[in-house]
Amino acid sequence: MTPPPYTVRFSSEPALEGLFQDLLAAGQTRRDLDQGFASVDYSRAQGGASQGASDRSLGSAELFQRITAVSGLASAYRRFAGEALPWEPGAGAATQAALQAFDRDLAAWRSANALPSGINVDLARHIFDWVTDARGLNLSVRHNLPERNFDETLANLGGDCTEFTKVLMTLLRRAGFEAFPVWVGEDSRGDRVQHIAAGIRVGGRTLLLDPVYGAFDARHRRTVRLSDREFLAWHWNHRALDQWNVSGAGAQGLFQRALWMDPANPHILFNRGLWRRDARQDGASARTDFEAALRADPRFAEAHYELGNMEYDAGRYREAATRYAQALALHAGDSRYRRNLILAQCRLGNLSEARRQFELLVQQDPHAEGLARLRRLVGS
């Protein structure tokens, strides 16, 4: 096949040009790439940049999605990241021994429960328990470890929510379940979180399997089913956070890779904004990321709060108060928002409003940080 008359180059991630060549080699045509655009002249698009009103460039996220559609996620990811999918078991002896033990246990359970094939809720519960049981994988919940793939999780006998989800997804799919990652924004207690659990569809129901909370069929309140591609973005987001204080270039590249996978994820944009502000001292880029997070999710209270902190630190107290009030309107349960609003109102000389907010804070959280100092400031 003759390639279309244009070139695409991605200097910061050479593997992407390889993805593009794979896309053409897999039989994609110029018409496929146009995707409904009425007039596209690729001959003037050089270096991946649009040169005219009728031209368009091919973004990295779009490129990854297209090669995935042609060759499959695992193949595209190997080209993109130079490694297997993070939930894909490797060929090492320890991993293969664990999978063989799982297969034997699965066969024994099915024989004992007269379920020679197929799936049901009881089998899902058995697999859920087997992952943490001493007679199974014996994995334990361990926080603050570096982000790990399937093999590393087994070797370290545990991990956090993303690691457990990788393991559960692999084993559940191996047993025949439709298993997928689920993002949790508000947990069963009503707390706001950034958390991942494993979901399954069985018997017409969706169940959440969450070992970190110790819950089979966890009743989390706000959840979103993720695609495998979106889960990859979370994987790279966590790897970027691991590099926060280790390697600036490493963290930057990992955040960029996460956003190539899921370019409008407000939480990844927000995390990169925090890193840019706090680790890189780059306030302008941090503001850009926080504002992008709000465009992606206008109800993202935490982004308003951090923008308010930046305004406060710059001495723009009126703008800071506005941001804190916006955050508070979206999530009144966070005492930090009200505490900082009180400080901004004091700076503005609005003591009556500061006192009103202070009384609300005391009612909301009698043990809020800095109450004694706030009481002195507002004269209450």
Backbone hydrogen bonds in HBPLUS format (Angstrom, degrees):
<---DONOR---> <-ACCEPTOR-->    atom                        ^
c    i                          cat <-CA-CA->   ^        H-A-AA   ^      H-
h    n   atom  resd res      DA  || num        DHA   H-A  angle D-A-AA Bond
n    s   type  num  typ     dist DA aas  dist angle  dist       angle   num
A0006-TYR N   A0004-PRO O   2.83 MM   2  5.76 139.7  1.99 106.3  94.5     1
A0013-GLU N   A0010-PHE O   3.22 MM   3  5.63 153.4  2.29 111.0 118.6     2
A0016-LEU N   A0013-GLU O   2.92 MM   3  5.88 164.3  1.95 132.6 136.6     3
A0017-GLU N   A0014-PRO O   3.07 MM   3  5.71 137.2  2.26 115.6 124.9     4
A0019-LEU N   A0015-ALA O   2.96 MM   4  6.35 145.3  2.09 142.0 152.0     5
A0020-PHE N   A0016-LEU O   2.95 MM   4  6.28 153.6  2.02 146.1 152.5     6
A0021-GLN N   A0017-GLU O   2.99 MM   4  6.32 156.2  2.05 147.8 153.5     7
A0022-ASP N   A0018-GLY O   2.92 MM   4  6.17 153.6  1.99 146.8 154.5     8
A0023-LEU N   A0019-LEU O   2.88 MM   4  6.18 148.9  1.98 146.7 155.7     9
A0024-LEU N   A0020-PHE O   3.13 MM   4  6.53 154.4  2.19 149.8 154.8    10
A0025-ALA N   A0021-GLN O   2.86 MM   4  6.09 163.2  1.89 150.8 156.4    11
A0026-ALA N   A0022-ASP O   2.82 MM   4  5.94 138.3  1.99 146.3 156.7    12
A0028-GLN N   A0023-LEU O   3.34 MM   5  6.00 155.6  2.41 155.8 154.6    13
A0027-GLY N   A0024-LEU O   3.01 MM   3  5.47 161.5  2.05 113.4 117.7    14
A0032-ASP N   A0029-THR O   3.03 MM   3  5.05 115.1  2.47  94.7 110.4    15
A0033-LEU N   A0029-THR O   3.04 MM   4  6.41 157.9  2.09 153.8 159.2    16
A0034-ASP N   A0030-ARG O   3.03 MM   4  6.29 141.0  2.18 143.6 154.2    17
A0037-PHE N   A0034-ASP O   3.12 MM   3  5.39 161.4  2.16 113.4 119.3    18
A0045-ALA N   A0042-TYR O   3.02 MM   3  5.18 163.4  2.05 111.0 116.4    19
A0049-ALA N   A0046-GLN O   3.10 MM   3  5.81 169.3  2.11 122.2 125.6    20
A0055-ASP N   A0052-GLY O   3.01 MM   3  5.17 158.2  2.06 108.2 115.2    21
A0063-LEU N   A0059-GLY O   2.84 MM   4  6.03 155.1  1.90 149.8 157.9    22
A0064-PHE N   A0060-SER O   2.91 MM   4  6.13 161.2  1.95 149.9 154.0    23
A0065-GLN N   A0061-ALA O   3.01 MM   4  6.25 160.2  2.05 147.6 152.9    24
A0066-ARG N   A0062-GLU O   2.97 MM   4  6.19 153.5  2.04 147.9 155.0    25
A0067-ILE N   A0063-LEU O   3.03 MM   4  6.30 167.1  2.05 158.7 160.9    26
A0068-THR N   A0064-PHE O   2.98 MM   4  6.04 148.9  2.07 143.2 152.5    27
A0069-ALA N   A0065-GLN O   3.01 MM   4  6.25 148.2  2.11 141.0 148.7    28
A0070-VAL N   A0066-ARG O   3.21 MM   4  6.51 139.4  2.39 139.4 149.7    29
A0070-VAL N   A0067-ILE O   3.19 MM   3  5.06 127.1  2.49  90.6 104.2    30
A0071-SER N   A0067-ILE O   2.79 MM   4  5.90 176.1  1.79 159.0 160.3    31
A0072-GLY N   A0068-THR O   2.73 MM   4  4.55 143.0  1.87 126.4 133.5    32
A0076-ALA N   A0072-GLY O   3.13 MM   4  6.34 169.3  2.15 157.7 160.9    33
A0077-TYR N   A0073-LEU O   2.86 MM   4  5.95 159.4  1.90 153.8 159.9    34
A0078-ARG N   A0074-ALA O   3.01 MM   4  6.17 154.8  2.07 145.8 152.0    35
A0079-ARG N   A0075-SER O   3.26 MM   4  6.52 155.8  2.32 145.1 150.8    36
A0080-PHE N   A0076-ALA O   2.86 MM   4  6.04 156.5  1.92 147.1 154.8    37
A0081-ALA N   A0077-TYR O   2.73 MM   4  5.67 176.9  1.73 157.4 158.4    38
A0082-GLY N   A0078-ARG O   2.85 MM   4  4.78 132.5  2.08 119.3 130.5    39
A0088-GLU N   A0085-LEU O   2.91 MM   3  5.08 165.1  1.93 116.3 120.0    40
A0150-PHE N   A0086-PRO O   2.69 MM  64  5.92 137.6  1.86 152.6 166.9    41
A0096-GLN N   A0092-GLY O   2.98 MM   4  6.16 169.6  1.99 158.5 161.9    42
A0097-ALA N   A0093-ALA O   2.89 MM   4  5.99 152.9  1.96 146.5 154.1    43
A0098-ALA N   A0094-ALA O   3.05 MM   4  6.26 152.3  2.13 142.9 149.9    44
A0099-LEU N   A0095-THR O   2.97 MM   4  6.29 156.6  2.03 152.5 158.9    45
A0100-GLN N   A0096-GLN O   2.93 MM   4  6.12 155.2  2.00 146.5 153.3    46
A0101-ALA N   A0097-ALA O   2.98 MM   4  6.17 152.5  2.06 143.4 150.9    47
A0102-PHE N   A0098-ALA O   2.96 MM   4  6.22 149.7  2.05 142.6 151.1    48
A0103-ASP N   A0099-LEU O   2.90 MM   4  6.17 160.1  1.94 149.2 154.2    49
A0104-ARG N   A0100-GLN O   2.99 MM   4  6.24 157.6  2.04 147.5 153.1    50
A0105-ASP N   A0101-ALA O   3.00 MM   4  6.19 161.7  2.03 146.7 151.8    51
A0106-LEU N   A0102-PHE O   2.79 MM   4  5.98 159.5  1.83 154.5 160.8    52
A0107-ALA N   A0103-ASP O   2.97 MM   4  6.15 160.6  2.01 146.9 151.6    53
A0108-ALA N   A0104-ARG O   2.94 MM   4  6.17 158.5  1.99 148.3 154.4    54
A0109-TRP N   A0105-ASP O   2.86 MM   4  6.07 160.7  1.90 151.9 157.0    55
A0110-ARG N   A0106-LEU O   2.98 MM   4  6.18 164.5  2.01 150.5 154.7    56
A0111-SER N   A0107-ALA O   2.99 MM   4  6.16 156.1  2.04 146.0 152.6    57
A0112-ALA N   A0108-ALA O   2.96 MM   4  6.16 162.0  1.99 150.7 155.3    58
A0113-ASN N   A0109-TRP O   2.95 MM   4  6.05 137.8  2.13 145.7 157.0    59
A0115-LEU N   A0110-ARG O   2.90 MM   5  4.72 170.1  1.91 142.6 144.8    60
A0114-ALA N   A0111-SER O   3.46 MM   3  5.28 169.2  2.47 101.9 103.2    61
A0124-ALA N   A0120-ASN O   3.17 MM   4  6.51 158.0  2.22 148.8 155.0    62
A0125-ARG N   A0121-VAL O   2.90 MM   4  6.21 156.4  1.96 152.8 159.1    63
A0126-HIS N   A0122-ASP O   2.96 MM   4  6.20 151.0  2.04 142.5 150.7    64
A0127-ILE N   A0123-LEU O   2.98 MM   4  6.29 159.3  2.02 154.1 158.3    65
A0128-PHE N   A0124-ALA O   2.94 MM   4  6.14 160.0  1.98 148.6 154.7    66
A0129-ASP N   A0125-ARG O   2.95 MM   4  6.20 158.3  2.00 149.2 154.1    67
A0130-TRP N   A0126-HIS O   2.85 MM   4  6.00 153.1  1.92 146.8 155.2    68
A0131-VAL N   A0127-ILE O   3.21 MM   4  6.39 145.9  2.34 149.9 154.9    69
A0132-THR N   A0129-ASP O   3.17 MM   3  5.72 134.2  2.39 111.2 121.0    70
A0133-ASP N   A0129-ASP O   2.93 MM   4  5.89 130.6  2.17 148.6 163.5    71
A0137-LEU N   A0130-TRP O   3.11 MM   7  6.56 145.9  2.23 145.3 155.6    72
A0139-LEU N   A0131-VAL O   3.05 MM   8  6.15 175.6  2.06 147.1 147.3    73
A0136-GLY N   A0133-ASP O   2.88 MM   3  5.08 155.7  1.94 107.2 115.1    74
A0138-ASN N   A0133-ASP O   3.02 MM   5  4.86 118.5  2.42 140.7 141.6    75
A0140-SER N   A0157-LEU O   3.04 MM  17  6.38 154.1  2.11 131.1 135.1    76
A0159-GLY N   A0140-SER O   3.23 MM  19  6.79 141.5  2.38 153.6 164.6    77
A0142-ARG N   A0159-GLY O   2.90 MM  17  4.68 167.8  1.92 118.5 122.6    78
A0153-THR N   A0149-ASN O   2.96 MM   4  6.11 150.3  2.05 151.5 160.0    79
A0154-LEU N   A0150-PHE O   3.14 MM   4  6.48 159.1  2.18 153.6 158.3    80
A0155-ALA N   A0151-ASP O   2.95 MM   4  6.21 159.1  2.00 149.7 156.2    81
A0156-ASN N   A0152-GLU O   2.96 MM   4  6.07 142.4  2.10 141.4 150.3    82
A0158-GLY N   A0153-THR O   3.23 MM   5  5.54 152.2  2.31 150.0 153.7    83
A0157-LEU N   A0154-LEU O   3.21 MM   3  4.99 157.1  2.26  97.7 104.5    84
A0164-PHE N   A0160-ASP O   3.04 MM   4  6.28 168.8  2.05 163.6 166.7    85
A0165-THR N   A0161-CYS O   3.00 MM   4  6.13 151.3  2.09 143.8 152.0    86
A0166-LYS N   A0162-THR O   2.98 MM   4  6.23 154.4  2.05 146.5 152.7    87
A0167-VAL N   A0163-GLU O   3.09 MM   4  6.42 161.9  2.13 152.9 156.9    88
A0168-LEU N   A0164-PHE O   2.86 MM   4  6.03 171.9  1.87 154.1 156.8    89
A0169-MET N   A0165-THR O   2.84 MM   4  5.83 166.0  1.86 149.9 154.5    90
A0170-THR N   A0166-LYS O   3.18 MM   4  6.27 163.2  2.21 142.9 147.3    91
A0171-LEU N   A0167-VAL O   3.04 MM   4  6.30 170.0  2.05 158.7 160.6    92
A0172-LEU N   A0168-LEU O   2.83 MM   4  5.81 167.3  1.84 157.0 161.3    93
A0173-ARG N   A0169-MET O   2.95 MM   4  5.94 160.5  1.98 145.9 151.7    94
A0174-ARG N   A0170-THR O   2.96 MM   4  6.06 149.1  2.06 139.5 148.9    95
A0175-ALA N   A0171-LEU O   3.00 MM   4  6.28 135.5  2.21 140.1 151.4    96
A0175-ALA N   A0172-LEU O   3.13 MM   3  5.09 128.4  2.40  92.3 105.8    97
A0177-PHE N   A0172-LEU O   2.90 MM   5  5.31 160.5  1.94 150.4 143.8    98
A0176-GLY N   A0173-ARG O   3.00 MM   3  5.00 154.8  2.07 101.2 109.3    99
A0201-ARG N   A0178-GLU O   3.19 MM  23  5.72 142.9  2.33 147.7 158.4   100
A0180-PHE N   A0199-GLY O   2.90 MM  19  5.19 153.7  1.97 146.0 150.6   101
A0199-GLY N   A0180-PHE O   2.69 MM  19  5.19 172.7  1.69 170.2 170.2   102
A0226-LEU N   A0181-PRO O   2.96 MM  45  5.48 172.4  1.96 144.9 145.9   103
A0182-VAL N   A0197-ALA O   2.81 MM  15  5.21 146.5  1.92 162.1 160.4   104
A0197-ALA N   A0182-VAL O   2.92 MM  15  5.21 158.4  1.96 148.5 155.7   105
A0183-TRP N   A0224-VAL O   2.81 MM  41  5.15 159.1  1.86 162.2 157.0   106
A0224-VAL N   A0183-TRP O   2.86 MM  41  5.15 147.9  1.96 145.7 153.8   107
A0184-VAL N   A0195-HIS O   2.74 MM  11  5.00 167.6  1.75 148.8 148.3   108
A0195-HIS N   A0184-VAL O   3.27 MM  11  5.00 159.7  2.32 145.6 148.6   109
A0185-GLY N   A0222-ARG O   2.78 MM  37  5.27 162.3  1.81 151.1 156.7   110
A0193-VAL N   A0185-GLY O   2.96 MM   8  5.09 161.1  2.00 119.6 125.7   111
A0221-ARG N   A0186-GLU O   2.88 MM  35  5.39 126.4  2.17 134.2 149.2   112
A0222-ARG N   A0186-GLU O   3.11 MM  36  4.85 159.3  2.15 138.4 136.0   113
A0187-ASP N   A0191-ASP O   2.91 MM   4  5.53 154.7  1.98 159.2 158.8   114
A0190-GLY N   A0187-ASP O   2.98 MM   3  5.33 158.8  2.03 112.3 119.2   115
A0198-ALA N   A0209-LEU O   3.18 MM  11  5.16 162.7  2.21 154.5 149.5   116
A0209-LEU N   A0198-ALA O   2.70 MM  11  5.16 171.8  1.71 165.4 167.4   117
A0200-ILE N   A0207-LEU O   3.00 MM   7  5.44 148.3  2.10 149.0 157.5   118
A0207-LEU N   A0200-ILE O   2.96 MM   7  5.44 156.5  2.02 149.9 157.5   119
A0202-VAL N   A0205-ARG O   2.91 MM   3  5.41 155.8  1.97 152.2 159.1   120
A0205-ARG N   A0202-VAL O   3.04 MM   3  5.41 161.2  2.07 112.8 118.8   121
A0217-ASP N   A0208-LEU O   2.71 MM   9  4.53 120.8  2.06 131.4 146.9   122
A0218-ALA N   A0208-LEU O   2.79 MM  10  5.21 148.7  1.89 141.4 143.1   123
A0210-ASP N   A0215-ALA O   2.86 MM   5  5.19 171.3  1.87 167.4 165.9   124
A0213-TYR N   A0210-ASP O   3.15 MM   3  5.59 133.1  2.38 110.2 120.6   125
A0215-ALA N   A0210-ASP O   2.96 MM   5  5.19 164.4  1.98 142.8 138.7   126
A0231-PHE N   A0227-SER O   2.99 MM   4  6.31 149.8  2.08 147.6 156.6   127
A0232-LEU N   A0228-ASP O   2.96 MM   4  6.25 145.6  2.08 143.8 152.8   128
A0233-ALA N   A0229-ARG O   3.18 MM   4  6.58 145.4  2.31 140.6 149.4   129
A0234-TRP N   A0230-GLU O   3.17 MM   4  6.62 148.5  2.28 142.4 149.8   130
A0235-HIS N   A0231-PHE O   2.98 MM   4  6.33 152.5  2.05 146.8 154.8   131
A0236-TRP N   A0232-LEU O   3.02 MM   4  6.39 159.2  2.07 154.5 158.0   132
A0237-ASN N   A0233-ALA O   2.84 MM   4  6.04 149.8  1.94 146.1 155.8   133
A0238-HIS N   A0234-TRP O   2.95 MM   4  6.17 161.1  1.98 152.7 155.6   134
A0239-ARG N   A0235-HIS O   3.05 MM   4  6.35 150.2  2.15 141.2 150.1   135
A0240-ALA N   A0236-TRP O   2.88 MM   4  6.07 148.0  1.98 144.2 152.5   136
A0241-LEU N   A0237-ASN O   3.04 MM   4  6.41 153.2  2.12 145.5 152.4   137
A0242-ASP N   A0238-HIS O   2.99 MM   4  6.29 144.5  2.12 142.4 152.0   138
A0243-GLN N   A0240-ALA O   2.98 MM   3  5.17 133.8  2.19 100.1 113.0   139
A0244-TRP N   A0241-LEU O   3.17 MM   3  5.03 165.6  2.20 105.3 108.8   140
A0246-VAL N   A0243-GLN O   3.01 MM   3  4.84 152.5  2.09 102.7 111.4   141
A0247-SER N   A0243-GLN O   3.16 MM   4  5.54 160.0  2.20 137.6 142.1   142
A0251-ALA N   A0247-SER O   2.89 MM   4  6.12 165.6  1.91 154.7 157.6   143
A0252-GLN N   A0248-GLY O   2.98 MM   4  6.13 165.1  2.00 150.4 154.9   144
A0253-GLY N   A0249-ALA O   2.99 MM   4  6.14 164.5  2.02 148.3 152.3   145
A0254-LEU N   A0250-GLY O   3.02 MM   4  6.20 154.1  2.09 148.0 155.2   146
A0255-PHE N   A0251-ALA O   2.92 MM   4  6.11 162.3  1.95 156.2 160.3   147
A0256-GLN N   A0252-GLN O   2.99 MM   4  6.18 159.5  2.03 147.1 153.3   148
A0257-ARG N   A0253-GLY O   2.94 MM   4  6.15 151.5  2.02 140.2 148.1   149
A0258-ALA N   A0254-LEU O   2.93 MM   4  6.17 157.1  1.98 147.0 153.0   150
A0259-LEU N   A0255-PHE O   2.96 MM   4  6.25 153.3  2.03 148.9 156.0   151
A0260-TRP N   A0256-GLN O   2.86 MM   4  6.15 134.2  2.08 142.7 155.8   152
A0260-TRP N   A0257-ARG O   3.20 MM   3  5.01 127.8  2.49  90.4 104.2   153
A0261-MET N   A0257-ARG O   3.13 MM   4  6.44 148.3  2.24 144.0 151.6   154
A0262-ASP N   A0258-ALA O   3.03 MM   4  6.33 149.4  2.13 141.1 150.0   155
A0265-ASN N   A0262-ASP O   3.22 MM   3  5.74 154.9  2.29 129.2 126.1   156
A0269-LEU N   A0265-ASN O   3.14 MM   4  6.40 166.3  2.16 156.5 160.6   157
A0270-PHE N   A0266-PRO O   2.86 MM   4  5.96 153.2  1.94 139.9 147.9   158
A0271-ASN N   A0267-HIS O   2.88 MM   4  6.08 160.9  1.92 144.8 149.6   159
A0272-ARG N   A0268-ILE O   2.93 MM   4  6.14 160.8  1.96 150.0 155.3   160
A0273-GLY N   A0269-LEU O   2.93 MM   4  6.15 147.4  2.03 142.2 151.9   161
A0273-GLY N   A0270-PHE O   3.05 MM   3  4.95 114.8  2.50  91.3 107.5   162
A0274-LEU N   A0270-PHE O   2.95 MM   4  6.35 153.5  2.02 152.7 159.1   163
A0275-TRP N   A0271-ASN O   2.99 MM   4  6.28 161.6  2.02 149.4 154.3   164
A0276-ARG N   A0272-ARG O   2.81 MM   4  6.02 162.4  1.84 151.7 156.7   165
A0277-ARG N   A0273-GLY O   2.95 MM   4  6.10 157.3  2.00 147.8 153.8   166
A0278-ASP N   A0274-LEU O   2.82 MM   4  5.85 173.3  1.82 157.1 159.3   167
A0279-ALA N   A0275-TRP O   2.87 MM   4  5.17 147.8  1.98 131.2 141.9   168
A0280-ARG N   A0275-TRP O   3.19 MM   5  6.62 141.5  2.35 152.5 160.2   169
A0282-ASP N   A0276-ARG O   2.82 MM   6  5.34 171.5  1.82 146.2 146.1   170
A0286-ALA N   A0282-ASP O   3.05 MM   4  6.25 155.8  2.11 149.8 157.5   171
A0287-ARG N   A0283-GLY O   2.90 MM   4  6.09 161.2  1.94 150.9 154.9   172
A0288-THR N   A0284-ALA O   3.12 MM   4  6.40 156.0  2.18 143.3 149.8   173
A0289-ASP N   A0285-SER O   3.03 MM   4  6.35 153.8  2.10 147.5 153.6   174
A0290-PHE N   A0286-ALA O   2.92 MM   4  6.24 164.8  1.94 158.8 162.7   175
A0291-GLU N   A0287-ARG O   2.92 MM   4  6.07 164.4  1.95 154.1 158.3   176
A0292-ALA N   A0288-THR O   2.94 MM   4  6.08 147.9  2.05 139.9 149.3   177
A0293-ALA N   A0289-ASP O   2.85 MM   4  6.11 151.8  1.93 149.5 157.2   178
A0294-LEU N   A0290-PHE O   3.09 MM   4  6.42 147.7  2.20 141.9 150.1   179
A0295-ARG N   A0291-GLU O   2.98 MM   4  6.32 145.1  2.11 142.7 152.4   180
A0296-ALA N   A0292-ALA O   2.98 MM   4  6.26 152.2  2.06 146.7 154.0   181
A0297-ASP N   A0293-ALA O   2.87 MM   4  6.09 144.5  2.00 140.7 151.4   182
A0300-PHE N   A0297-ASP O   3.01 MM   3  5.54 144.3  2.14 131.5 129.6   183
A0301-ALA N   A0299-ARG O   3.00 MM   2  5.73 117.2  2.40 112.8  96.0   184
A0303-ALA N   A0300-PHE O   3.18 MM   3  5.77 137.0  2.38 111.9 121.7   185
A0304-HIS N   A0301-ALA O   3.07 MM   3  5.25 115.9  2.50 100.8 115.7   186
A0305-TYR N   A0301-ALA O   3.01 MM   4  6.33 159.2  2.05 153.2 159.5   187
A0306-GLU N   A0302-GLU O   2.99 MM   4  6.25 160.6  2.03 148.4 152.1   188
A0307-LEU N   A0303-ALA O   2.98 MM   4  6.15 155.9  2.04 147.5 154.4   189
A0308-GLY N   A0304-HIS O   2.82 MM   4  6.06 147.7  1.92 146.5 156.5   190
A0309-ASN N   A0305-TYR O   2.92 MM   4  6.31 146.5  2.04 144.5 153.8   191
A0310-MET N   A0306-GLU O   3.05 MM   4  6.35 149.8  2.15 141.6 149.0   192
A0311-GLU N   A0307-LEU O   2.98 MM   4  6.28 154.7  2.04 146.7 153.5   193
A0312-TYR N   A0308-GLY O   2.86 MM   4  6.08 159.9  1.90 151.0 156.8   194
A0313-ASP N   A0309-ASN O   2.94 MM   4  6.12 163.8  1.96 148.5 152.4   195
A0314-ALA N   A0310-MET O   3.11 MM   4  6.26 136.4  2.31 136.5 147.6   196
A0314-ALA N   A0311-GLU O   3.12 MM   3  5.10 127.8  2.40  93.3 107.4   197
A0316-ARG N   A0311-GLU O   2.86 MM   5  5.05 152.5  1.94 158.6 150.6   198
A0315-GLY N   A0312-TYR O   2.95 MM   3  5.10 160.6  1.99 108.3 113.9   199
A0320-ALA N   A0316-ARG O   2.96 MM   4  6.21 153.1  2.03 147.5 156.3   200
A0321-ALA N   A0317-TYR O   2.84 MM   4  6.01 160.9  1.88 147.1 151.3   201
A0322-THR N   A0318-ARG O   3.07 MM   4  6.35 153.2  2.14 144.9 152.0   202
A0323-ARG N   A0319-GLU O   3.05 MM   4  6.35 158.1  2.10 148.4 153.6   203
A0324-TYR N   A0320-ALA O   2.91 MM   4  6.21 164.7  1.93 158.5 162.5   204
A0325-ALA N   A0321-ALA O   2.91 MM   4  6.05 156.9  1.97 146.4 152.9   205
A0326-GLN N   A0322-THR O   2.97 MM   4  6.21 150.4  2.05 144.5 152.6   206
A0327-ALA N   A0323-ARG O   2.95 MM   4  6.25 159.9  1.99 153.0 158.1   207
A0328-LEU N   A0324-TYR O   2.89 MM   4  6.09 157.6  1.94 147.8 154.3   208
A0329-ALA N   A0325-ALA O   2.90 MM   4  6.08 148.6  2.00 143.8 151.9   209
A0330-LEU N   A0326-GLN O   3.20 MM   4  6.43 141.4  2.36 140.9 150.2   210
A0330-LEU N   A0327-ALA O   3.17 MM   3  5.24 128.2  2.46  95.2 108.4   211
A0331-HIS N   A0327-ALA O   2.91 MM   4  6.16 145.2  2.03 146.7 157.2   212
A0337-TYR N   A0334-ASP O   3.19 MM   3  5.87 136.1  2.40 114.9 123.2   213
A0339-ARG N   A0335-SER O   2.90 MM   4  6.05 162.7  1.93 153.9 159.5   214
A0340-ASN N   A0336-ARG O   2.99 MM   4  6.14 165.8  2.02 151.6 154.1   215
A0341-LEU N   A0337-TYR O   2.99 MM   4  6.15 144.2  2.12 139.2 149.8   216
A0342-ILE N   A0338-ARG O   2.96 MM   4  6.23 152.4  2.04 149.8 156.0   217
A0343-LEU N   A0339-ARG O   3.21 MM   4  6.58 155.9  2.27 143.6 149.5   218
A0344-ALA N   A0340-ASN O   2.96 MM   4  6.23 158.6  2.01 147.0 152.4   219
A0345-GLN N   A0341-LEU O   2.92 MM   4  6.14 160.5  1.96 151.6 156.8   220
A0346-CYS N   A0342-ILE O   2.93 MM   4  6.17 152.9  2.00 149.9 157.5   221
A0347-ARG N   A0343-LEU O   3.01 MM   4  6.31 156.6  2.07 147.1 153.1   222
A0348-LEU N   A0344-ALA O   3.03 MM   4  6.31 140.7  2.19 142.0 152.9   223
A0350-ASN N   A0345-GLN O   2.86 MM   5  5.10 144.5  1.99 160.1 154.7   224
A0349-GLY N   A0346-CYS O   2.97 MM   3  4.97 150.8  2.05 100.8 110.3   225
A0354-ALA N   A0350-ASN O   2.95 MM   4  6.18 155.2  2.01 149.3 157.5   226
A0355-ARG N   A0351-LEU O   2.82 MM   4  5.98 155.5  1.88 148.2 153.5   227
A0356-ARG N   A0352-SER O   3.05 MM   4  6.29 155.8  2.11 140.6 147.4   228
A0357-GLN N   A0353-GLU O   2.95 MM   4  6.17 163.1  1.98 151.4 155.4   229
A0358-PHE N   A0354-ALA O   2.88 MM   4  6.07 144.6  2.01 140.8 151.5   230
A0359-GLU N   A0355-ARG O   2.96 MM   4  6.27 159.5  2.00 154.8 157.9   231
A0360-LEU N   A0356-ARG O   3.17 MM   4  6.45 154.8  2.23 144.7 151.6   232
A0361-LEU N   A0357-GLN O   2.88 MM   4  6.12 149.1  1.98 143.7 152.6   233
A0362-VAL N   A0358-PHE O   2.94 MM   4  6.26 158.8  1.98 155.1 159.8   234
A0363-GLN N   A0359-GLU O   3.13 MM   4  6.37 157.0  2.19 143.8 149.5   235
A0364-GLN N   A0360-LEU O   2.89 MM   4  6.08 153.1  1.96 145.4 153.5   236
A0365-ASP N   A0361-LEU O   2.74 MM   4  5.82 171.9  1.75 161.7 163.1   237
A0368-ALA N   A0365-ASP O   3.01 MM   3  5.24 152.8  2.09 127.0 122.7   238
A0374-LEU N   A0370-GLY O   3.01 MM   4  6.23 163.2  2.04 154.7 159.8   239
A0375-ARG N   A0371-LEU O   2.86 MM   4  6.05 152.7  1.93 150.9 158.2   240
A0376-ARG N   A0372-ALA O   3.17 MM   4  6.49 155.2  2.23 145.6 151.1   241
A0377-LEU N   A0373-ARG O   3.01 MM   4  6.31 156.0  2.07 148.7 155.8   242
A0378-VAL N   A0374-LEU O   2.99 MM   4  6.21 163.1  2.02 157.0 159.4   243
A0379-GLY N   A0375-ARG O   2.96 MM   4  5.81 125.0  2.27 136.8 150.1   244
A0380-SER N   A0375-ARG O   3.23 MM   5  5.34 143.9  2.37 141.7 148.3   245
